Amino acid sequence: GWLFWRVMACGRRSGGSKRQVILFILCVCVCQSGAETLRYSLPEEMERDSFVANIAKDLGVPLSQLAARKARVVSEGNEQLFRLDQSTGVLTAKQSLDREEICPQSDTCTLVFKIFFENPLQLIRGEVEVRDVNDNSPVFPEKEMVLKIIETASPGSRFPLESAQDKDVGINGLQNYSLGPNPHFSLAIGTAKDGLKYLELVLQRQLDREEQGELNLLLTATDGGSPPRTGTAQVRIVVLDANDNIPVFDREVYEVRLAENSPLEQLVVRVAAADPDEGTNGEVRYAFTQTSERSRQLFQLNRTTGEIRVVGNLDFEEAKSHKMVVKATDGAGLSAHCKVQVEVLDVNDNAPEIALTSLTASIPEDAPPRTVVALFSVRDRDSGDNGRTECSIDGDLPFSLTPTFDNYYELRTNAALDRERTAEYNITITATDWGTKRLSSQERIFVQISDVNDNPPEFTQEVYTMSVTENNSPMLRIGSMKATDADTGKNARVNYALVRQEGKEQPEVSVNAESGDVYILRSLDYEKVRAFEVTVRAADGGSPPLSAQAVLRVMVRDENDNAPVLLHPAPDSSAAGELVPRWAPSGYLVAKVVAVDADAGQNAWLSYELAKATEPALFRVGLHSGEVRTARAVTERDAARQRLLVLVRDRGQPPRSATATLAVALVDGFSEAHLRVSEEAPAAEPEEPLTLYLIASLVCVSALFLATAVAAVVVKVRRARRSEAETLPTFPATATASSAGSLPRSYVYDVCFAAGTVNSEFRFLRPLFPCFPAGLPPGPGEQRSSVCS
């Protein structure tokens, strides 16, 4: 990794793009071949925050890159011993390092750390060797060692002494022993096969208890430090009377193999020494000598039987073997020694340990496959297969594990993610060793999936149909439109708006941008607008926003806000005059009241009734047809002038109505009617020109009458032939008050003759409507004719 930055820096200084490409390819090749390890050393017992190395300088990484790439140092194990300053690139020790505490069982003490870079991900291995400092003096297990030597011991006899212990190593460790000046003993130093030095006292001149019963010697241990450190112990020699037999062990070395999970009080070995002497000289007692304090804590020696049992918890990871020396002493003080070597066998008693180095707590749902989510390491303190591990992910999740180096693993995505399907993953990583009885440990990682705007809003309906009654109040709420978005946050915040269409009028509705409520902007008139449609767009708050559309259809309900309008007789004319012959039978058609209603449905269903009449029993009105007919035959007793008031009512709630006034004259013939009208008219002075005009008019009308009569006969014959094949004509669906003064084109005029009369009566300027069978009401928009032949 540091080589990559150096190469890129060289490429930038060179200024050549081709040269940069060549250097980059060279860097990639070097990186693929293997990663280099940074190695440093520092003496122990340095002060806190002592300088270790300049990482930025050694890696060739600019200081700005350390902070940008979030460089940090990670030590192996649970305790972090080093600190990396991103601003200076200097690696320092977080605390004073004691080599004897950190590496008590090793001659060399190497601390492993890793420099971790993010964005892009990179790991660089580093080692710091903690150099020993001569800060410990040699120490003897006992300040005074007592040796009982029989006076008959021959020169050259050797007596083992307790060795001193020095926690320092190398040149600072124990190097030499010296014995104070004396005439009887010298010191012999030897080296065992395992490299440990042992110490023996050699008798140079035979002892004489009567001459000197006790000797005190000063034993000095010296290390190789500068300046050297020393430790001393007193060796007290007690000269015994003659005892010609010493204890003898059956073996010089006892070798035992013991599992680390051995229970307490388990027998390790039984040492035995025999002494052929009798009495107290033959009574043997056992004791540890030249045995470390840790071994004394783990094993217990029975002084009488020589049994060694387990009294502590053995740990293969702490010490793989233990060496002890057992001294057998008889009652006279003579002693012999044997060695006990215990080899600790590893047992799979340590589960793998998972250490999380880096974790991305949240990743976007559109993250590509192979995206690194987390980096962690796995360590097992056992050995062999018991220390080999493998990792797996529980469950069927879109993640996979990729081993890197030094038992490091990367957690990566291996499929596309969808937050709307799964917003959070609880990933359980299981690390299992390869022991016979496999042990495992788990680490749970929570990964949040952040939302991406990949879902457009969806309306609950494609078409929303709402209704409103006409003459509504402005800004009336008539309903609500709803769209949902499967995303979250602002990506799911939906806003509503009308889709404006060019060339169309301003819509009659508005939609609340946040709630989707629909409001009518102004009062509507069913007679002008019965229904309309608009398009509503729902857009989310993402970037870029996604949208959907739905159709809003508004139906206007009719309200009974229009009264019936009279077409005949016209409401603004004087009372219509109708002529009825005296011979008219019951059911004779007198006139037809024609009215229309601009409303719809039952609001436009009209009914007719006779509200008032001069002779109520003489006339009746068709409830649905509006036809005014005689209820009985006309008699001579009936008044010549009849006045009728017809009420037209719709079926709305509340109903609306209009009235029509008809004046009916009962006549015996046309001439009689003419004379009666003339008699009632005010007398006018005769004017000869007027008389001439009236005569001319009468001639013209007579000619017009004859032509019209012929045409009517022809038309009626043709209609009779086509009546079965043709549909009945319909009346206009609606008519407004303004149409009362100008009749529609469907109103035509014809002349009808009354059959069975002697007098030649005729009527003209009467509207002609289609006839319907008695009792059958007209259809919507259709009116009955007032005259049918």
C-alpha positions in Angstrom: 0.0 0.0 0.0 2.8 2.5 0.9 4.6 1.5 -2.3 1.4 2.5 -4.2 1.5 6.0 -2.8 5.2 6.4 -3.4 4.7 5.3 -7.0 1.8 7.7 -7.6 3.8 10.5 -6.0 6.7 9.8 -8.3 4.3 9.7 -11.2 2.9 13.1 -10.3 6.4 14.6 -10.0 7.4 13.1 -13.3 4.5 14.9 -15.1 4.2 12.3 -17.8 0.8 10.6 -18.2 2.4 7.6 -19.9 4.9 7.3 -17.1 2.2 7.4 -14.5 0.4 4.5 -16.2 3.5 2.4 -16.3 4.2 3.2 -12.6 0.7 2.4 -11.7 0.8 -1.0 -13.5 4.1 -1.7 -11.7 2.5 -0.8 -8.4 -0.5 -3.1 -9.0 1.9 -6.0 -9.8 3.9 -5.4 -6.6 0.7 -5.2 -4.6 -0.6 -8.4 -6.0 2.7 -10.2 -5.2 2.4 -9.6 -1.4 2.3 -6.9 1.3 5.4 -5.7 3.0 5.6 -5.6 6.8 6.8 -2.5 8.7 9.3 -3.4 11.4 10.3 -1.2 14.4 11.8 -1.6 17.7 11.9 0.3 21.0 13.3 -0.3 24.5 10.9 -1.3 27.2 9.9 1.0 30.1 9.7 4.0 27.8 7.4 6.8 29.0 3.8 7.0 27.9 3.3 8.5 24.3 6.9 7.7 23.4 7.8 8.0 19.7 7.7 4.7 17.8 7.9 5.6 14.1 6.7 8.1 11.5 4.2 6.0 9.6 3.4 8.7 7.0 7.1 9.1 6.2 7.8 5.3 6.0 4.7 4.7 3.8 5.3 7.7 1.7 1.7 8.8 2.3 0.9 12.5 2.4 -0.5 13.7 5.8 -3.7 14.9 4.1 -4.3 11.3 3.0 -4.1 9.9 6.5 -7.2 11.9 7.6 -9.0 11.6 4.3 -8.6 7.8 4.3 -9.4 7.5 8.0 -6.1 5.8 8.8 -5.9 4.1 12.3 -3.8 1.5 14.0 -5.3 -1.8 15.3 -3.3 -4.0 17.7 -3.8 -7.7 18.0 -5.7 -8.8 21.0 -8.1 -6.8 23.1 -5.7 -4.1 24.4 -4.6 -1.4 22.0 -1.0 -0.5 22.7 -0.3 2.1 20.1 -1.8 5.4 18.9 -1.6 6.9 15.4 -1.8 10.7 15.1 -3.5 11.5 11.7 -2.2 15.1 11.7 1.5 14.2 12.1 1.6 10.5 11.0 3.5 9.6 14.1 3.0 6.2 15.8 3.3 6.4 19.6 3.0 4.0 22.5 -0.2 4.6 24.5 1.5 3.5 27.7 4.8 2.3 29.2 5.6 -1.1 27.9 6.9 -3.7 30.3 8.5 -6.6 28.3 8.4 -9.0 31.2 4.6 -8.4 31.6 3.8 -8.5 27.9 6.0 -11.5 27.0 6.7 -13.4 30.2 7.4 -16.7 28.4 9.4 -15.5 25.4 13.0 -14.4 24.8 11.8 -12.1 22.1 8.8 -9.8 22.4 7.2 -8.7 19.1 4.0 -6.7 19.1 2.0 -7.0 15.9 -0.2 -4.1 14.7 -2.0 -3.2 11.5 -2.4 0.1 9.8 -6.0 0.3 8.5 -7.0 2.6 5.7 -10.6 3.2 4.6 -11.8 4.4 1.2 -10.2 2.4 -0.4 -9.8 -0.4 2.1 -6.2 -1.3 2.8 -4.3 -3.1 5.6 -0.6 -2.9 6.3 1.1 -5.2 8.8 3.6 -3.8 11.2 5.7 -5.3 14.0 7.3 -3.6 17.0 10.0 -5.4 18.9 10.2 -4.5 22.5 13.9 -4.6 23.4 14.8 -5.8 26.9 16.3 -3.3 29.4 18.2 -4.5 32.4 15.6 -3.5 34.9 15.4 -6.7 36.9 18.1 -8.1 39.2 18.7 -11.9 39.6 16.6 -13.2 42.5 17.1 -16.5 44.3 14.0 -18.4 45.4 15.2 -18.4 49.0 17.5 -15.9 50.7 19.1 -18.8 52.6 19.8 -22.3 51.3 20.6 -24.9 53.9 22.7 -28.0 52.9 23.4 -30.8 55.2 26.5 -32.7 54.2 27.9 -35.6 56.0 31.4 -35.2 57.0 32.4 -38.4 55.2 31.5 -36.9 51.8 34.4 -37.4 49.6 36.0 -34.5 47.7 34.4 -34.0 44.3 30.9 -34.6 45.6 28.4 -32.2 44.0 25.4 -30.6 45.7 22.8 -28.8 43.6 21.9 -25.3 44.5 18.8 -23.3 43.8 19.3 -21.2 40.6 18.5 -17.6 40.5 15.7 -16.3 38.3 16.1 -13.1 36.1 13.1 -11.8 34.3 15.3 -10.1 31.7 16.5 -11.9 28.6 19.5 -12.1 26.4 22.6 -10.3 27.6 20.5 -8.7 30.4 19.6 -12.1 31.7 21.5 -14.2 34.3 25.1 -14.7 33.1 27.3 -15.9 35.9 27.5 -17.1 39.5 30.3 -16.5 42.1 30.9 -18.0 45.5 32.5 -16.2 48.3 36.1 -17.4 49.3 36.2 -20.5 51.4 38.6 -23.5 51.8 36.1 -26.3 51.2 33.8 -25.6 48.2 33.9 -24.4 44.7 31.1 -23.5 42.3 30.3 -25.5 39.1 28.0 -24.0 36.4 26.5 -26.3 33.8 24.0 -25.9 30.9 21.2 -28.4 30.4 20.0 -29.6 27.1 17.2 -27.1 27.1 19.7 -24.3 27.5 19.0 -23.6 31.2 21.9 -23.1 33.5 22.1 -25.2 36.6 24.3 -24.6 39.7 26.2 -27.1 41.8 28.4 -26.9 44.9 31.6 -29.0 44.5 33.4 -30.2 47.6 37.1 -29.6 47.3 38.4 -30.6 50.7 36.8 -33.1 53.1 34.8 -31.7 55.9 35.4 -32.2 59.6 32.4 -31.7 61.8 34.5 -31.6 64.9 36.7 -28.9 63.4 33.8 -26.8 61.9 30.2 -27.9 62.2 28.7 -25.2 60.0 29.8 -23.0 57.1 28.2 -19.9 55.7 28.9 -19.1 52.1 27.8 -16.1 50.0 26.4 -17.0 46.6 26.2 -14.1 44.1 24.3 -14.2 40.7 25.3 -11.6 38.1 23.5 -10.6 34.9 25.1 -9.1 31.8 23.6 -5.7 31.9 25.5 -2.4 31.8 25.9 -1.7 34.6 25.3 -5.3 35.8 22.8 -6.2 38.5 23.4 -8.9 41.1 21.4 -11.0 43.6 22.8 -12.9 46.6 21.8 -15.7 48.8 23.3 -17.3 51.9 24.3 -21.0 51.6 24.5 -22.5 55.1 26.4 -25.8 55.2 25.6 -28.0 58.1 28.1 -30.8 58.6 26.5 -34.1 59.7 27.8 -37.1 61.3 28.5 -40.0 59.0 25.6 -41.5 57.2 27.0 -43.8 54.6 23.8 -44.1 52.4 21.9 -41.4 50.6 18.5 -41.7 49.0 18.5 -43.0 45.5 15.6 -42.3 43.0 14.5 -45.1 40.7 14.7 -42.7 37.8 16.7 -39.6 37.2 14.0 -38.0 35.0 10.3 -38.5 35.1 8.5 -37.5 31.9 4.8 -37.0 32.0 2.2 -35.9 29.4 -0.9 -34.1 30.8 -3.9 -32.6 29.2 -4.5 -29.0 30.0 -8.1 -29.6 31.1 -6.9 -32.1 33.8 -9.1 -31.8 36.9 -7.8 -30.7 40.3 -6.2 -33.3 42.5 -5.4 -35.5 39.5 -2.2 -37.6 40.0 0.6 -36.5 37.8 3.4 -38.8 38.9 4.8 -40.5 42.0 8.5 -40.1 42.5 10.2 -42.6 44.8 13.7 -42.6 46.4 15.0 -45.5 48.5 17.5 -45.3 51.4 18.9 -48.6 52.8 19.8 -46.9 56.1 17.8 -47.7 59.1 16.0 -45.4 61.5 15.8 -41.8 60.8 18.7 -42.1 58.3 16.4 -44.2 56.1 13.3 -42.0 56.4 12.9 -40.0 53.1 11.1 -36.7 52.7 10.4 -35.0 49.4 10.4 -31.4 48.5 10.6 -29.2 45.4 13.8 -27.5 44.6 14.9 -25.4 41.6 11.2 -25.1 40.7 9.6 -21.9 39.5 6.9 -20.2 41.5 4.3 -20.8 38.8 5.0 -24.6 38.8 4.6 -24.6 42.6 1.2 -23.0 42.2 0.0 -25.6 39.7 1.5 -28.8 41.3 1.6 -30.1 44.8 4.1 -32.6 46.1 3.3 -34.9 49.0 6.3 -34.8 51.3 5.8 -38.3 52.5 4.5 -40.3 49.5 6.2 -38.3 46.7 2.9 -37.9 44.8 2.6 -34.9 42.6 -1.0 -33.7 42.0 -2.6 -30.9 40.0 -3.7 -28.0 42.2 -4.1 -25.3 39.6 -5.7 -24.8 36.1 -3.2 -25.8 33.4 -3.2 -23.7 30.3 -1.4 -24.9 27.2 -1.6 -21.3 25.8 0.3 -20.1 28.9 3.0 -22.7 29.1 3.5 -25.8 27.0 5.7 -27.6 29.6 6.7 -27.4 33.3 10.1 -28.6 34.7 10.5 -29.4 38.4 13.3 -30.8 40.5 12.4 -33.0 43.5 14.8 -33.4 46.4 14.6 -36.5 48.5 16.2 -36.1 52.0 16.7 -38.8 54.6 16.5 -38.3 58.3 20.2 -37.7 58.5 20.1 -34.9 56.0 21.4 -36.7 53.0 19.6 -35.9 49.8 19.3 -36.8 46.2 17.5 -35.1 43.2 15.4 -36.1 40.3 13.8 -34.1 37.5 10.1 -34.1 36.6 9.1 -32.8 33.2 5.4 -32.3 32.5 4.4 -31.7 28.9 1.0 -30.0 28.7 -1.2 -31.3 25.8 -3.5 -28.9 24.0 -7.2 -29.3 24.4 -9.8 -27.4 22.4 -10.8 -25.2 25.3 -10.7 -21.8 23.5 -13.5 -20.7 21.2 -12.6 -18.5 18.3 -12.5 -14.8 19.0 -14.1 -12.4 16.4 -12.7 -8.9 16.5 -14.6 -6.3 14.4 -12.2 -3.9 12.7 -14.5 -1.8 10.5 -18.2 -1.7 9.9 -20.4 0.3 7.5 -23.6 0.7 9.5 -25.7 1.9 6.6 -25.5 1.1 2.9 -27.8 2.4 0.1 -30.1 -0.1 -1.5 -28.6 0.5 -4.9 -25.1 -0.5 -3.7 -23.6 -2.8 -6.3 -22.7 -6.4 -5.5 -19.3 -7.1 -3.9 -19.6 -3.9 -1.8 -17.5 -4.2 1.4 -19.7 -3.9 4.5 -17.4 -4.9 7.3 -13.9 -6.1 8.1 -13.1 -8.5 11.0 -10.5 -10.9 12.2 -10.7 -14.3 13.8 -8.2 -15.7 16.4 -8.1 -19.0 18.2 -5.5 -19.4 21.0 -5.4 -23.2 20.6 -2.9 -24.9 18.5 -3.0 -27.3 15.5 -6.5 -28.1 14.3 -7.9 -26.7 17.5 -6.6 -23.3 16.4 -7.7 -23.5 12.8 -11.0 -21.7 12.1 -13.6 -21.2 9.5 -16.4 -18.6 9.2 -19.9 -18.7 7.9 -23.1 -16.6 7.8 -26.3 -17.9 9.3 -29.4 -17.9 7.1 -30.0 -17.1 3.4 -28.8 -13.5 3.3 -27.5 -11.5 0.3 -24.0 -11.3 1.9 -20.9 -13.4 1.6 -17.5 -13.7 3.4 -14.2 -13.3 1.6 -11.0 -14.3 3.4 -8.1 -11.8 3.0 -4.9 -12.5 5.0 -3.9 -13.1 8.6 -7.3 -14.5 9.4 -9.0 -11.4 8.2 -12.4 -11.6 6.5 -14.4 -9.1 4.5 -18.2 -9.1 4.6 -19.5 -8.2 1.2 -22.9 -8.0 -0.6 -23.5 -10.7 -3.2 -26.8 -9.6 -4.6 -29.0 -6.5 -5.2 -30.6 -5.0 -2.2 -34.2 -3.8 -1.8 -35.1 -1.6 1.2 -38.8 -2.0 0.5 -38.4 -5.7 1.0 -35.9 -5.7 3.8 -34.9 -2.5 5.6 -32.5 -4.0 8.1 -30.3 -7.1 8.2 -29.3 -8.8 11.4 -26.2 -10.7 10.2 -24.9 -13.5 12.5 -21.3 -14.5 11.7 -20.2 -17.8 13.2 -16.6 -18.8 13.6 -15.9 -22.5 14.3 -12.6 -24.2 15.0 -11.5 -27.6 13.6 -11.1 -29.4 17.0 -12.6 -32.8 17.7 -15.1 -31.1 19.9 -15.7 -28.1 17.7 -16.1 -24.7 19.5 -17.7 -21.7 17.9 -18.5 -18.1 18.7 -20.8 -15.6 17.1 -20.8 -11.9 16.2 -24.0 -10.1 15.3 -23.8 -7.2 12.8 -26.7 -4.9 12.2 -26.7 -3.3 8.7 -29.3 -0.7 7.8 -30.4 -0.3 4.2 -30.8 3.4 3.3 -33.6 4.3 0.9 -33.1 5.2 -2.8 -35.9 6.8 -4.7 -36.7 3.8 -6.9 -40.5 3.5 -6.4 -43.0 5.9 -8.0 -46.2 6.9 -6.2 -49.2 4.6 -6.8 -52.8 5.8 -6.7 -55.3 3.6 -5.0 -57.5 3.9 -8.1 -56.9 4.7 -11.7 -60.1 6.7 -12.0 -61.7 8.6 -9.1 -65.3 9.5 -9.5 -66.8 12.2 -7.3 -70.1 14.0 -7.4 -71.3 17.5 -6.3 -74.7 19.0 -6.3 -75.0 22.1 -8.5 -75.2 25.6 -6.9 -72.6 24.4 -4.4 -70.6 26.8 -2.3 -67.1 27.8 -3.5 -64.1 25.8 -2.1 -66.4 22.8 -1.2 -64.5 19.6 -0.4 -65.9 16.7 -2.4 -63.5 13.9 -1.7 -59.8 13.0 -1.5 -57.3 11.2 -3.8 -54.7 9.0 -2.2 -51.3 7.8 -3.6 -48.8 5.8 -1.6 -45.0 5.5 -2.1 -43.1 2.4 -1.0 -40.0 4.5 -0.3 -39.3 6.3 3.0 -38.5 9.8 4.1 -38.6 12.5 1.6 -38.6 9.9 -1.2 -42.1 8.9 0.1 -43.4 12.4 0.6 -46.1 12.7 -2.0 -47.3 16.0 -3.5 -50.4 16.3 -5.7 -51.0 18.7 -8.6 -53.3 19.1 -11.5 -51.9 18.5 -14.9 -52.4 21.6 -17.0 -53.4 21.0 -20.6 -52.8 23.7 -23.2 -55.9 25.0 -24.9 -58.3 24.0 -22.2 -60.1 26.2 -19.8 -59.1 26.7 -16.2 -60.3 23.6 -14.3 -63.2 23.9 -11.9 -61.4 22.0 -9.1 -58.2 22.2 -7.1 -56.2 19.5 -5.3 -54.5 20.1 -1.9 -50.8 19.5 -2.6 -50.2 17.6 0.7 -53.4 15.8 1.6 -54.9 15.2 -1.9 -58.3 16.7 -0.9 -60.4 17.8 -3.9 -62.2 21.1 -3.7 -64.7 22.8 -6.1 -63.4 26.3 -6.8 -66.8 27.9 -7.8 -70.5 27.3 -7.9 -71.5 24.9 -10.7 -74.6 24.8 -12.9 -75.8 21.4 -13.9 -77.6 22.9 -16.9 -74.2 24.2 -18.2 -71.7 21.6 -17.0 -72.9 18.0 -16.2 -69.5 16.3 -15.9 -65.8 17.0 -16.5 -62.5 15.2 -16.1 -59.0 16.4 -15.0 -55.7 14.6 -14.6 -53.9 14.7 -11.3 -50.2 14.0 -10.9 -48.7 12.6 -7.7 -44.9 13.2 -7.4 -42.6 12.2 -4.6 -39.8 14.2 -3.0 -36.9 12.2 -4.4 -34.1 13.5 -6.7 -35.1 13.1 -9.4 -38.7 12.8 -8.4 -40.9 10.0 -9.7 -44.6 10.5 -10.4 -47.9 8.8 -11.4 -51.2 10.1 -12.8 -54.8 9.4 -12.2 -58.0 10.7 -13.7 -60.5 12.6 -11.6 -64.0 12.6 -12.9 -66.5 15.0 -11.3 -70.2 14.4 -11.8 -72.6 17.4 -11.2 -75.9 16.3 -9.6 -79.0 18.2 -10.7 -80.9 20.4 -8.2 -84.4 21.6 -8.7 -83.4 25.2 -9.4 -85.5 25.7 -12.5 -89.3 26.2 -12.6 -91.3 24.8 -15.5 -91.4 27.2 -18.5 -94.6 27.5 -20.6 -94.2 27.3 -24.3 -97.9 27.4 -25.0 -99.6 29.5 -24.2 -96.8 32.0 -24.0 -96.5 33.3 -20.4 -96.0 36.9 -21.6 -99.1 36.9 -23.8 -102.6 37.7 -22.8 -104.9 34.9 -21.9 -105.1 32.5 -24.9 -108.4 32.3 -26.6 -109.8 28.9 -27.5 -113.1 28.3 -29.5 -115.2 25.4 -28.5 -118.5 24.6 -30.4 -121.6 24.1 -28.4 -122.0 20.6 -29.9 -118.6 19.5 -28.4 -118.9 16.0 -26.8 -117.2 14.8 -23.7 -113.4 14.4 -24.3 -113.3 17.1 -26.9 -109.7 18.5 -27.1 -109.9 22.2 -26.2 -106.2 23.1 -26.0 -102.8 21.7 -25.0 -100.6 23.3 -22.4 -97.0 22.8 -23.4 -94.2 23.4 -20.8 -90.6 22.3 -20.4 -88.2 22.1 -17.4 -84.4 22.7 -17.8 -83.7 20.3 -14.9 -83.1 16.6 -15.3 -84.6 13.5 -13.8 -87.6 13.8 -11.6 -86.9 17.5 -11.3 -88.0 17.7 -14.9 -91.0 15.4 -14.7 -94.0 17.6 -15.2 -97.6 17.1 -14.1 -100.7 19.3 -15.1 -103.8 20.0 -13.1 -106.7 22.3 -13.3 -106.3 24.8 -10.6 -109.3 27.0 -11.2 -112.1 27.2 -13.8 -115.4 29.1 -14.4 -117.1 25.7 -14.7 -114.8 23.2 -12.9 -117.0 20.3 -13.9 -116.9 21.1 -17.7 -113.1 20.7 -18.3 -110.3 18.3 -17.2 -106.6 18.4 -17.8 -104.4 15.4 -18.7 -102.0 14.8 -15.7 -99.0 14.1 -17.9 -100.1 15.3 -21.4 -101.3 18.8 -20.5 -104.3 18.3 -22.8 -107.4 20.3 -21.8 -110.5 18.4 -22.8 -114.2 18.6 -22.0 -115.2 16.5 -19.0 -118.8 16.3 -20.3 -120.8 17.5 -23.3 -121.3 21.2 -23.6 -124.9 22.4 -23.0 -126.8 25.6 -23.7 -126.8 26.4 -20.1 -122.9 26.7 -19.9 -121.6 30.2 -20.0 -120.3 31.4 -23.3 -117.1 32.6 -21.8 -114.9 30.2 -19.7 -111.6 31.1 -18.0 -109.2 28.2 -17.0 -106.1 28.3 -14.8 -103.8 25.3 -15.4 -101.0 24.6 -12.8 -97.8 23.0 -14.1 -95.7 21.3 -11.4 -92.4 19.4 -11.4 -91.4 16.6 -9.0 -88.4 18.2 -7.4 -88.0 18.6 -3.7 -89.3 21.2 -3.0 -91.4 21.3 -6.2 -91.5 24.3 -8.5 -94.6 25.3 -10.6 -96.0 27.7 -13.2 -99.5 28.6 -14.3 -101.1 29.0 -17.7 -104.4 31.0 -18.2 -106.8 29.9 -21.0 -109.9 31.8 -22.2 -112.4 29.5 -23.8 -115.4 30.8 -25.9 -118.4 28.5 -26.4 -119.8 29.2 -29.9 -122.4 27.8 -32.2 -120.4 28.6 -35.3 -117.6 30.8 -36.7 -120.0 33.6 -37.8 -121.7 33.7 -34.5 -118.3 33.9 -32.8 -117.3 36.6 -35.1 -120.6 38.5 -34.5 -120.2 38.2 -30.7 -116.7 39.4 -30.9 -117.8 42.3 -33.1 -120.7 43.3 -30.8 -118.4 43.4 -27.8 -115.8 45.4 -29.7 -116.1 49.1 -29.5 -117.8 50.7 -32.4 -115.5 52.3 -34.8 -116.2 54.8 -37.4 -116.6 53.3 -40.8 -113.7 53.8 -43.0 -114.0 52.9 -46.6 -110.3 52.2 -47.1 -110.3 49.8 -44.2 -113.3 48.0 -45.6 -111.4 47.5 -48.8 -108.4 46.2 -47.0 -110.5 43.7 -45.0 -112.2 42.4 -48.1 -108.9 41.9 -49.9 -107.5 40.2 -46.8 -110.6 37.9 -46.7 -110.0 36.9 -50.3 -106.4 36.1 -49.7 -107.1 34.1 -46.6 -109.8 32.2 -48.4 -107.3 31.3 -51.2 -104.7 30.4 -48.6 -107.3 28.2 -46.8 -108.1 26.2 -49.9 -104.4 25.6 -50.7 -103.7 24.6 -47.1 -106.7 22.3 -47.0 -105.5 20.4 -50.0 -101.9 20.2 -48.7 -103.2 18.9 -45.4 -105.2 16.1 -46.9 -102.1 15.0 -48.9 -99.9 15.2 -45.9 -102.2 13.2 -43.7 -102.6 10.4 -46.3 -98.8 10.1 -46.6 -98.4 10.1 -42.8 -101.0 7.3 -42.4 -98.9 5.2 -44.7 -95.6 5.8 -43.0 -96.9 5.8 -39.4 -95.9 2.2 -38.8 -92.4 2.7 -40.2 -91.5 6.0 -38.7 -90.6 6.8 -35.1 -92.5 9.4 -33.3 -90.8 12.8 -33.3 -89.4 13.9 -29.9 -89.7 17.2 -28.2 -86.5 19.1 -27.4 -84.8 17.8 -24.1 -84.5 21.3 -22.6 -85.8 24.7 -23.2 -84.9 27.9 -21.5 -87.0 30.8 -20.6 -85.5 32.7 -23.5 -87.0 30.2 -26.0 -90.6 31.0 -25.0 -90.6 34.0 -27.3 -89.3 32.0 -30.3 -90.6 28.5 -30.8 -88.2 25.7 -31.9 -88.2 24.5 -35.5 -90.2 21.5 -34.5 -93.2 23.7 -34.1 -95.1 23.9 -37.4 -98.6 25.3 -38.2 -101.4 23.5 -39.9 -105.2 23.8 -40.3 -107.5 21.3 -38.7 -111.1 20.8 -39.4 -113.7 19.8 -36.9 -115.7 16.9 -38.2 -119.4 16.6 -37.9 -120.2 20.4 -38.0 -122.5 22.0 -40.4 -120.8 25.4 -40.2 -117.5 25.7 -41.9 -115.4 26.5 -38.8 -111.7 26.7 -39.0 -108.8 27.5 -36.8 -105.3 28.6 -37.9 -102.0 29.6 -36.5 -102.1 26.6 -34.1 -99.0 24.5 -33.4 -99.1 21.0 -34.7 -97.7 18.2 -32.4 -97.7 14.5 -32.7 -100.7 12.6 -31.3 -100.4 9.9 -28.7 -102.8 7.2 -27.7 -105.0 8.1 -24.8 -103.5 7.4 -21.5 -99.9 7.1 -22.8 -97.7 9.9 -21.5 -95.2 11.5 -23.8 -91.5 10.7 -23.5 -88.9 13.0 -22.1 -88.8 16.3 -24.1 -92.0 15.3 -26.0 -95.3 17.3 -25.8 -98.8 16.4 -27.0 -100.4 18.4 -29.8 -103.2 20.6 -28.9 -105.0 19.8 -32.2 -105.3 16.3 -33.8 -107.6 15.3 -36.6 
